[in-house]
Amino acid sequence: MVRIFNHHFNANVVLQMTLDFIFVLLTLLGFAAVYLQNANAVVESATQSLSLATWTFVVGSVTGIYQASPERSLQQAVTRALVATVLVLPLTFIIFNLLPDNVTNSPAMAYAAMATVVAVIGHRSLAGRFSRSALLQSRILVLGTGPMARQVSDSLMASDPHAIIVGYFPGPNEKEHAVPASQILTGGASLVAAAQRAGVSEVVVALSERRSGSMSLRDLLECKVNGIRVSDLSTHFEKRLGQIRLDHVNAGWLIFGDGFNQGLLRTSIKRAFDLLCSALLLVATAPVMLLTILLIKLDSPGPVFYRQERVGLNGKRFDVIKFRSMRCDAEEDGNPRWAQKSDDRTTRVGRLIRRMRIDELPQIYNVLKGQMSMIGPRPERPYFVDNLTHDIPYYAVRHSVKPGITGWAQVRYQYGATVEDAKQKLQYDLYYVKNHTLFLDLLIAFETASVVLTGKGAR
């Protein structure tokens, strides 16, 4: 894993993105130099080539072609490639048709650029599904054989197809084995000897029992001084899944670890980011919002906008504004209820604007007022906050930052309407509160665009 501005990325994904960026840039500059044989063409096309390489990088990130997943079907991989191609090709043609007239054969540059980005997108989409190169694999040894070790195995299979578990090293006091017996390392070798013999790069400590000599700190220290990374469960899930697992975290780890930086500089940068993005989004979506207002008025009686009390920064309450997507009598019995998937209280227009997240756009007003941020944990209703704070540890921590229109939990977890779903989403919210930076905000904005394009998680 590679850490960039407090956020962890799969090293293979970073390498793939970097290589694709360089490939697009060098291919186009090489074409200009060799085929056009015009010194001006190389100089004049440099800006266009850099712009295209950057745009290809952004579109690839938004459409998820770099998210390698063994569970992704061939149809899904092809669909992502087609979406990325549709987004890139028109701009490619426009960019290279802006070349000055003194550059001969500028249309040839445009066609070469289009062919290059199609090749990159097609290759990367299919490589994300089929590539299993040994050069990209990371070898991991798990210390433990119980249920926690199995959780590590499951998380690696779901998040990183290039991660290979070479085996499980049993702890002295573990009685329950939840992993395949054939992968349990035996033979009396020490932990460091087993790790070196297997050629691993990381040891993940996943012992169900850590007391009474169950975990040898001497062996773990020896692994670390020999260049082998050692991770505990909390750190493992934070790095691999972008979440802080409630079942493996304690107050000491949160207090004495890094993160949770809420200083004046970060607050000021985030506010400037909110004002800029909300102003741009307001202008860009004005036609969509005007059309939505008209459709809501034609579809069902009642107000266009819906106000509801939510809990914000430091527990302060405010009224969130959304486009009305439900009937006016949705809660006529007075009992608050979570919105359900395919909720029968939604109107026809409501189902559409929920799927495309258009119902959230009026919250731009809340951002401009300073009650919300563009990025942050979703604000919840006071009734649910009171119950969840009582039932879920650390739930109140999410109120240490402003709530957002979109957030890390929204792009990482499907829409949920139960206490268990709230627990799962809190694990992502805690990660965001601990690690939030402008860089992570931009990443969430890109992933939100991907969610809107695919309709993932709509309710």
C-alpha positions as CSV (number, residue, x, y, z in Angstrom):
1,M,0.0,0.0,0.0
2,V,1.1,3.6,-0.8
3,R,0.2,6.4,1.5
4,I,-0.6,9.7,-0.2
5,F,-1.9,12.6,1.9
6,N,-3.0,10.3,4.8
7,H,-5.0,8.1,2.3
8,H,-3.8,4.6,1.4
9,F,-3.8,3.4,-2.2
10,N,-3.0,0.0,-3.7
11,A,0.6,0.3,-4.9
12,N,-0.4,-1.6,-8.1
13,V,-3.2,0.9,-8.9
14,V,-0.8,3.9,-8.4
15,L,1.7,2.2,-10.7
16,Q,-0.9,1.5,-13.4
17,M,-2.2,5.1,-13.3
18,T,1.3,6.5,-13.5
19,L,2.3,4.2,-16.4
20,D,-0.9,5.0,-18.4
21,F,-0.3,8.8,-17.9
22,I,3.3,8.5,-19.1
23,F,2.3,6.3,-22.0
24,V,-0.3,8.7,-23.4
25,L,2.0,11.6,-23.0
26,L,5.1,10.0,-24.6
27,T,3.2,8.3,-27.4
28,L,1.6,11.5,-28.6
29,L,4.9,13.5,-28.3
30,G,6.7,10.7,-30.2
31,F,4.1,10.7,-32.9
32,A,4.4,14.4,-33.3
33,A,8.2,14.2,-33.6
34,V,8.5,11.1,-35.9
35,Y,5.4,11.2,-38.1
36,L,4.8,14.9,-38.5
37,Q,8.5,15.7,-38.7
38,N,7.8,19.2,-37.5
39,A,9.6,20.8,-34.6
40,N,6.7,23.2,-34.0
41,A,4.3,20.2,-33.8
42,V,6.2,18.8,-30.8
43,V,6.2,22.1,-29.0
44,E,2.7,23.1,-29.8
45,S,1.2,19.6,-29.0
46,A,2.9,19.3,-25.7
47,T,0.2,21.2,-23.8
48,Q,-2.6,19.2,-25.6
49,S,-0.8,15.9,-24.9
50,L,-0.5,16.8,-21.2
51,S,-4.1,17.9,-21.0
52,L,-5.3,14.6,-22.6
53,A,-3.1,12.5,-20.4
54,T,-4.6,14.2,-17.3
55,W,-8.2,13.9,-18.7
56,T,-7.7,10.2,-19.4
57,F,-6.4,9.8,-15.9
58,V,-9.4,11.5,-14.4
59,V,-12.0,9.7,-16.5
60,G,-10.3,6.4,-15.7
61,S,-10.6,7.1,-12.0
62,V,-14.2,8.2,-12.2
63,T,-15.3,5.2,-14.3
64,G,-13.5,2.8,-12.0
65,I,-11.4,1.0,-14.7
66,Y,-8.4,1.0,-12.3
67,Q,-10.4,-0.8,-9.6
68,A,-9.2,-4.4,-10.1
69,S,-11.8,-6.9,-9.0
70,P,-12.0,-10.6,-9.7
71,E,-15.8,-10.4,-9.1
72,R,-16.4,-8.0,-12.0
73,S,-18.0,-9.7,-15.0
74,L,-16.7,-9.2,-18.5
75,Q,-19.9,-7.3,-19.4
76,Q,-19.2,-4.9,-16.5
77,A,-15.6,-4.4,-17.6
78,V,-16.7,-3.7,-21.2
79,T,-19.4,-1.3,-20.0
80,R,-16.9,0.7,-17.9
81,A,-14.6,0.9,-20.9
82,L,-17.4,2.1,-23.2
83,V,-18.4,4.8,-20.7
84,A,-14.8,6.0,-20.4
85,T,-14.4,6.0,-24.1
86,V,-17.5,8.1,-24.7
87,L,-16.3,10.6,-22.1
88,V,-12.7,10.8,-23.5
89,L,-13.1,10.7,-27.3
90,P,-15.1,13.9,-28.0
91,L,-12.7,16.0,-25.8
92,T,-9.7,14.3,-27.5
93,F,-10.9,15.4,-30.9
94,I,-11.6,19.0,-29.7
95,I,-8.3,19.3,-27.9
96,F,-6.2,18.4,-30.9
97,N,-8.3,20.4,-33.3
98,L,-7.2,23.5,-31.3
99,L,-3.7,23.1,-32.6
100,P,-2.5,26.2,-34.5
101,D,-2.8,26.2,-38.3
102,N,1.0,26.3,-38.7
103,V,1.1,22.7,-37.4
104,T,0.8,20.5,-40.4
105,N,-1.4,17.4,-40.3
106,S,-3.1,18.4,-37.0
107,P,-6.1,16.1,-37.8
108,A,-3.6,13.2,-37.9
109,M,-2.6,14.1,-34.3
110,A,-6.2,14.1,-33.3
111,Y,-6.8,10.6,-34.7
112,A,-3.6,9.3,-33.2
113,A,-4.6,10.7,-29.8
114,M,-8.1,9.0,-30.1
115,A,-6.5,5.7,-31.0
116,T,-4.1,6.0,-28.1
117,V,-6.7,6.6,-25.4
118,V,-8.9,3.9,-26.8
119,A,-6.0,1.4,-26.5
120,V,-5.2,2.5,-23.0
121,I,-8.8,2.3,-21.8
122,G,-9.5,-1.0,-23.4
123,H,-6.3,-2.6,-22.1
124,R,-6.7,-1.2,-18.6
125,S,-10.4,-2.3,-18.3
126,L,-9.6,-5.9,-19.3
127,A,-6.3,-6.0,-17.4
128,G,-8.2,-5.0,-14.2
129,R,-10.2,-8.1,-14.6
130,F,-7.8,-10.7,-15.9
131,S,-4.3,-9.6,-14.9
132,R,-2.6,-11.7,-12.2
133,S,1.1,-10.9,-12.9
134,A,3.5,-12.3,-10.3
135,L,5.4,-9.0,-10.5
136,L,2.4,-7.2,-9.1
137,Q,1.6,-9.7,-6.3
138,S,2.2,-8.9,-2.6
139,R,2.8,-11.9,-0.3
140,I,1.3,-11.8,3.1
141,L,1.6,-14.0,6.2
142,V,-1.2,-13.9,8.7
143,L,-0.4,-14.5,12.4
144,G,-3.4,-16.3,13.7
145,T,-5.7,-19.1,12.5
146,G,-9.0,-18.1,14.1
147,P,-12.1,-16.1,13.0
148,M,-10.0,-12.9,12.9
149,A,-7.5,-14.4,10.5
150,R,-10.4,-15.5,8.3
151,Q,-11.7,-11.9,8.3
152,V,-8.3,-10.8,7.0
153,S,-8.4,-13.4,4.3
154,D,-11.9,-12.3,3.2
155,S,-11.0,-8.6,3.2
156,L,-7.9,-9.2,1.0
157,M,-9.9,-11.3,-1.5
158,A,-12.5,-8.5,-1.8
159,S,-10.1,-5.6,-2.0
160,D,-6.9,-6.7,-3.7
161,P,-6.7,-9.6,-6.2
162,H,-3.0,-9.2,-6.3
163,A,-2.6,-10.0,-2.6
164,I,-1.5,-13.5,-1.9
165,I,-1.8,-15.1,1.6
166,V,1.1,-17.5,1.7
167,G,-0.1,-19.1,5.0
168,Y,-1.3,-18.7,8.5
169,F,1.1,-18.9,11.4
170,P,-0.7,-20.3,14.5
171,G,-0.6,-18.6,17.9
172,P,0.2,-20.7,20.9
173,N,-3.2,-20.3,22.6
174,E,-5.5,-20.4,19.6
175,K,-7.8,-23.4,19.9
176,E,-10.3,-22.6,17.1
177,H,-9.2,-22.8,13.5
178,A,-11.3,-20.9,10.9
179,V,-8.9,-21.1,8.0
180,P,-8.0,-24.1,5.7
181,A,-5.8,-26.6,7.6
182,S,-3.6,-27.0,4.5
183,Q,-2.5,-23.4,4.8
184,I,-1.6,-23.5,8.4
185,L,2.2,-23.4,8.7
186,T,3.7,-26.0,11.0
187,G,7.1,-27.5,11.5
188,G,8.4,-25.6,14.5
189,A,10.0,-22.7,12.7
190,S,9.9,-19.3,14.3
191,L,7.6,-16.5,12.9
192,V,10.5,-14.6,11.3
193,A,12.0,-17.8,9.8
194,A,8.6,-18.8,8.3
195,A,8.1,-15.3,6.9
196,Q,11.6,-15.1,5.3
197,R,11.3,-18.6,3.9
198,A,7.9,-17.7,2.3
199,G,9.3,-14.4,1.0
200,V,6.5,-12.3,2.5
201,S,6.4,-8.5,2.5
202,E,3.9,-8.1,5.4
203,V,2.8,-9.9,8.5
204,V,-0.8,-9.1,9.7
205,V,-1.4,-9.9,13.4
206,A,-4.9,-11.5,13.6
207,L,-4.8,-13.3,16.9
208,S,-8.1,-14.0,18.6
209,E,-6.2,-14.2,22.0
210,R,-3.4,-11.8,22.8
211,R,-2.9,-12.4,26.5
212,S,-0.7,-14.9,28.4
213,G,2.1,-14.9,25.9
214,S,-0.1,-15.4,22.8
215,M,1.7,-12.8,20.9
216,S,5.5,-12.7,20.8
217,L,6.6,-9.1,20.6
218,R,10.2,-10.3,20.2
219,D,9.3,-12.2,17.0
220,L,7.3,-9.3,15.6
221,L,10.1,-6.9,16.3
222,E,12.5,-9.2,14.6
223,C,10.3,-9.3,11.5
224,K,10.2,-5.5,11.4
225,V,13.9,-5.0,11.7
226,N,14.4,-7.5,8.9
227,G,12.3,-5.3,6.5
228,I,9.0,-7.1,6.9
229,R,6.0,-4.8,7.6
230,V,3.9,-5.7,10.6
231,S,0.3,-4.5,10.9
232,D,-2.4,-5.0,13.5
233,L,-6.0,-5.6,12.6
234,S,-7.1,-2.0,13.0
235,T,-4.3,-0.7,10.7
236,H,-4.9,-3.5,8.2
237,F,-8.6,-2.7,7.7
238,E,-7.8,1.1,7.7
239,K,-5.3,0.6,4.9
240,R,-7.0,-2.1,2.8
241,L,-10.7,-1.2,3.1
242,G,-10.6,2.5,4.0
243,Q,-12.6,1.9,7.2
244,I,-12.0,1.8,11.0
245,R,-13.6,-1.5,12.1
246,L,-15.6,-1.1,15.3
247,D,-14.9,-4.7,16.3
248,H,-11.1,-4.2,16.3
249,V,-10.6,-0.7,17.5
250,N,-10.2,0.8,20.9
251,A,-10.1,4.3,22.3
252,G,-6.3,4.1,22.9
253,W,-5.6,3.4,19.2
254,L,-7.7,6.4,18.2
255,I,-6.2,8.7,20.8
256,F,-2.5,7.9,20.4
257,G,-2.5,7.2,16.7
258,D,-2.2,9.9,14.0
259,G,-5.0,11.7,12.3
260,F,-8.0,13.7,13.5
261,N,-6.4,16.9,12.4
262,Q,-9.0,19.7,12.7
263,G,-6.7,22.7,12.7
264,L,-7.4,26.2,11.5
265,L,-5.5,25.7,8.2
266,R,-7.5,22.5,7.3
267,T,-10.8,24.2,8.2
268,S,-10.0,27.2,6.1
269,I,-9.0,25.2,3.1
270,K,-12.1,23.0,3.4
271,R,-14.4,26.1,3.6
272,A,-12.7,27.6,0.5
273,F,-13.2,24.3,-1.3
274,D,-16.9,24.2,-0.3
275,L,-17.6,27.8,-1.5
276,L,-15.9,27.2,-4.8
277,C,-17.4,23.8,-5.5
278,S,-20.9,24.8,-4.4
279,A,-20.8,27.9,-6.6
280,L,-19.7,25.9,-9.6
281,L,-22.2,23.2,-9.0
282,L,-25.0,25.7,-8.6
283,V,-24.3,27.2,-12.0
284,A,-23.8,23.8,-13.7
285,T,-26.9,22.2,-12.3
286,A,-29.3,25.2,-12.5
287,P,-31.1,23.8,-15.7
288,V,-31.5,20.4,-14.0
289,M,-32.9,21.9,-10.9
290,L,-35.4,24.1,-12.8
291,L,-36.6,21.0,-14.7
292,T,-36.9,19.1,-11.5
293,I,-39.0,21.8,-9.9
294,L,-41.4,21.6,-12.9
295,L,-41.6,17.8,-12.9
296,I,-42.3,17.7,-9.1
297,K,-45.1,20.2,-9.5
298,L,-46.7,18.3,-12.3
299,D,-46.2,14.9,-10.7
300,S,-47.8,15.3,-7.3
301,P,-49.5,17.9,-5.1
302,G,-47.4,19.6,-2.4
303,P,-44.3,21.7,-2.0
304,V,-41.3,21.3,-4.2
305,F,-38.8,21.5,-1.4
306,Y,-38.6,19.3,1.7
307,R,-37.1,20.6,5.0
308,Q,-36.1,18.2,7.8
309,E,-34.2,18.7,11.0
310,R,-30.7,17.1,11.0
311,V,-27.7,17.0,13.4
312,G,-24.6,18.8,12.3
313,L,-21.2,19.9,13.5
314,N,-20.8,19.4,17.3
315,G,-24.4,18.2,17.6
316,K,-25.9,21.5,16.4
317,R,-29.3,21.0,14.7
318,F,-30.3,22.6,11.4
319,D,-32.8,22.2,8.6
320,V,-31.6,20.3,5.6
321,I,-33.2,21.2,2.2
322,K,-33.9,18.6,-0.4
323,F,-36.2,18.2,-3.4
324,R,-39.4,16.5,-2.2
325,S,-39.3,12.9,-3.5
326,M,-42.1,11.4,-1.3
327,R,-45.7,11.9,-0.8
328,C,-46.7,14.6,1.7
329,D,-48.2,12.0,4.0
330,A,-45.1,9.8,4.1
331,E,-44.9,10.0,7.9
332,E,-48.5,10.9,8.8
333,D,-48.3,8.6,11.8
334,G,-45.6,10.8,13.3
335,N,-43.0,8.0,13.6
336,P,-39.6,8.7,11.9
337,R,-38.6,5.9,9.5
338,W,-35.5,5.4,7.3
339,A,-36.1,5.5,3.6
340,Q,-36.1,2.0,2.2
341,K,-34.9,0.6,-1.1
342,S,-37.8,0.9,-3.6
343,D,-39.8,2.8,-0.9
344,D,-43.5,2.8,-1.7
345,R,-43.8,6.3,-0.3
346,T,-41.7,7.8,-3.2
347,T,-43.4,9.5,-6.1
348,R,-42.6,8.7,-9.8
349,V,-40.4,11.7,-10.1
350,G,-39.0,11.0,-6.7
351,R,-37.7,7.6,-7.7
352,L,-35.9,9.1,-10.7
353,I,-34.2,12.0,-8.8
354,R,-33.2,9.7,-5.9
355,R,-31.5,7.3,-8.4
356,M,-29.6,10.2,-9.9
357,R,-29.0,11.9,-6.6
358,I,-30.7,15.1,-7.9
359,D,-32.8,15.3,-4.7
360,E,-29.7,16.3,-2.8
361,L,-28.8,19.4,-5.0
362,P,-30.7,22.0,-2.9
363,Q,-28.3,21.2,-0.1
364,I,-25.9,23.5,-1.9
365,Y,-27.8,26.2,0.0
366,N,-26.9,24.5,3.3
367,V,-23.2,24.5,2.2
368,L,-23.2,28.2,1.3
369,K,-24.7,29.0,4.7
370,G,-21.9,27.0,6.4
371,Q,-24.2,24.4,7.9
372,M,-22.8,21.6,5.7
373,S,-19.8,20.8,3.6
374,M,-19.6,19.4,0.1
375,I,-17.8,16.3,1.6
376,G,-18.4,14.7,5.0
377,P,-20.6,12.2,6.9
378,R,-24.3,12.4,5.9
379,P,-26.3,14.3,8.5
380,E,-28.8,12.2,10.3
381,R,-32.1,13.0,12.1
382,P,-32.0,13.7,15.8
383,Y,-34.3,10.7,16.6
384,F,-31.9,8.3,14.9
385,V,-28.8,10.0,16.3
386,D,-30.0,9.6,19.9
387,N,-30.7,5.9,19.4
388,L,-27.5,5.2,17.4
389,T,-25.3,7.1,19.8
390,H,-26.6,4.8,22.6
391,D,-26.2,1.6,20.5
392,I,-23.0,2.2,18.5
393,P,-19.6,3.1,20.1
394,Y,-17.9,6.2,18.8
395,Y,-21.0,7.3,16.8
396,A,-20.7,10.8,18.2
397,V,-17.2,11.2,16.7
398,R,-18.7,11.8,13.2
399,H,-20.2,15.1,14.5
400,S,-16.7,16.5,15.0
401,V,-16.7,17.6,11.3
402,K,-19.4,19.2,9.2
403,P,-21.8,16.8,7.5
404,G,-21.6,16.6,3.7
405,I,-23.7,16.3,0.6
406,T,-21.7,13.3,-0.2
407,G,-19.1,11.3,1.8
408,W,-16.7,8.4,2.0
409,A,-19.5,6.1,3.4
410,Q,-21.8,7.0,0.5
411,V,-19.3,6.0,-2.2
412,R,-18.1,2.9,-0.4
413,Y,-21.3,1.4,1.0
414,Q,-24.7,0.9,-0.5
415,Y,-27.7,2.7,0.9
416,G,-28.8,1.2,4.2
417,A,-31.8,1.5,6.5
418,T,-31.0,-0.5,9.6
419,V,-28.9,-0.1,12.7
420,E,-26.4,-2.7,11.2
421,D,-26.1,-0.6,8.1
422,A,-25.5,2.5,10.3
423,K,-22.6,0.6,12.0
424,Q,-21.1,-0.3,8.6
425,K,-21.3,3.3,7.4
426,L,-19.9,4.6,10.6
427,Q,-16.7,2.6,10.0
428,Y,-16.2,4.6,6.8
429,D,-17.2,7.9,8.5
430,L,-14.6,7.3,11.2
431,Y,-12.0,6.7,8.5
432,Y,-12.9,10.0,6.9
433,V,-12.9,12.0,10.2
434,K,-9.5,10.5,11.0
435,N,-7.8,11.0,7.6
436,H,-9.7,13.8,5.8
437,T,-7.7,16.1,3.6
438,L,-8.3,18.2,0.5
439,F,-6.9,15.3,-1.5
440,L,-9.4,12.8,0.0
441,D,-12.2,15.3,-0.6
442,L,-11.3,15.4,-4.3
443,L,-11.1,11.6,-4.5
444,I,-14.6,11.3,-3.0
445,A,-15.9,13.9,-5.5
446,F,-14.5,11.7,-8.3
447,E,-16.0,8.6,-6.9
448,T,-19.4,10.4,-6.4
449,A,-19.4,11.2,-10.1
450,S,-18.9,7.4,-10.7
451,V,-21.8,6.6,-8.4
452,V,-24.0,9.0,-10.2
453,L,-23.1,7.6,-13.6
454,T,-23.7,4.0,-12.5
455,G,-26.7,4.6,-10.2
456,K,-24.9,2.4,-7.6
457,G,-26.5,2.5,-4.1
458,A,-29.7,4.3,-5.2
459,R,-32.7,3.9,-3.0
